[in-house]
Every structure is written in C-alpha cells, then in structure tokens.
Amino acid sequence: MNNSPSEQPGNPLHGITLEVLLTHLVEQYGWEELGSRITIKCFTDNPSIKSSLKFLRRTPWARKKVEELYIKSIKQM
C-alpha cells in the first residue's frame, strides 16, 4: 500500500498551505463573518493572518474547523 503525499486523489486540502486556505476564507467571508462562524479569539480580537496562522498551527481542533469551513466554501463555488 503506497500512501505517498503525491497520491491523494480527491483530497481538497492537498497542496494547499494553511496561509492560502486562511487567506481564501478571509477574502470570502471577512474577519467578522469568519469569527462568527468559528468563534476563536484570533478571528474576533484584532485579527491578522500572522497571528491566526500562529494559533492555528498550535491548535489542532481550531485548524480542523478552519479546514472544514474551507472545504465547505470551495464546494459552494
């Protein structure tokens, strides 16, 4: 069984960096809407890409929520 990273057919997150994913969500929803959809302080209190990336890289449950919203948002396109 070969599970190399290059073979992930159908994985919408494959090849997408967290920064690209977050930038897409901010462009689509804006910080206010993003903060209401996923209630985490880095989205609601003086938000920035840099501070949000730092938090999301250290917090798996929050990153999972962001990834799920990203997948939902690209399916709506």
C-alpha positions as CSV (number, residue, x, y, z in Angstrom):
1,M,0.0,0.0,0.0
2,N,1.5,3.3,-1.1
3,N,0.4,6.4,0.9
4,S,2.9,8.9,-0.6
5,P,1.8,12.5,-0.3
6,S,1.7,13.0,-4.0
7,E,-1.1,10.4,-4.4
8,Q,-4.1,12.0,-2.8
9,P,-6.8,12.0,-5.4
10,G,-9.9,13.8,-4.2
11,N,-8.3,15.5,-1.2
12,P,-9.3,19.1,-1.5
13,L,-6.6,20.1,1.0
14,H,-3.7,18.5,-0.9
15,G,-1.1,21.1,-1.9
16,I,-2.9,24.0,-0.1
17,T,-0.9,25.7,2.6
18,L,-2.6,26.9,5.8
19,E,-1.9,30.5,4.7
20,V,-3.6,30.1,1.3
21,L,-6.5,28.4,3.0
22,L,-6.9,31.2,5.6
23,T,-6.5,34.0,3.1
24,H,-9.2,32.4,0.9
25,L,-11.6,32.3,3.9
26,V,-10.8,35.9,4.9
27,E,-11.4,37.1,1.3
28,Q,-14.7,35.1,1.0
29,Y,-16.2,35.9,4.5
30,G,-14.2,38.7,6.0
31,W,-12.9,38.6,9.6
32,E,-16.2,39.4,11.2
33,E,-18.1,36.6,9.5
34,L,-15.3,34.2,9.9
35,G,-15.2,35.0,13.7
36,S,-19.0,34.4,13.9
37,R,-18.7,31.0,12.1
38,I,-15.6,29.9,14.1
39,T,-15.5,31.6,17.5
40,I,-11.9,31.8,18.3
41,K,-10.2,34.9,19.6
42,C,-7.6,35.2,16.8
43,F,-10.6,35.8,14.4
44,T,-12.5,38.2,16.7
45,D,-10.0,40.3,18.6
46,N,-7.6,42.3,16.4
47,P,-7.4,39.6,13.7
48,S,-4.5,39.2,11.3
49,I,-3.2,36.4,9.1
50,K,0.0,36.2,11.0
51,S,-1.5,35.8,14.5
52,S,-4.2,33.4,13.2
53,L,-1.6,31.2,11.5
54,K,0.5,31.0,14.7
55,F,-2.6,30.0,16.7
56,L,-3.9,27.5,14.1
57,R,-0.5,25.8,13.8
58,R,-0.5,25.1,17.5
59,T,-4.2,24.2,17.9
60,P,-5.4,21.1,16.0
61,W,-9.1,21.4,16.9
62,A,-9.2,25.0,15.6
63,R,-7.3,24.1,12.4
64,K,-9.7,21.3,11.8
65,K,-12.7,23.7,12.0
66,V,-11.0,26.1,9.6
67,E,-10.2,23.2,7.2
68,E,-13.8,22.0,7.3
69,L,-15.1,25.5,6.6
70,Y,-12.6,25.8,3.7
71,I,-13.8,22.6,2.2
72,K,-17.4,23.7,2.5
73,S,-16.7,27.0,0.9
74,I,-14.9,25.6,-2.2
75,K,-17.8,23.2,-2.7
76,Q,-20.2,26.1,-2.9
77,M,-18.2,27.7,-5.7
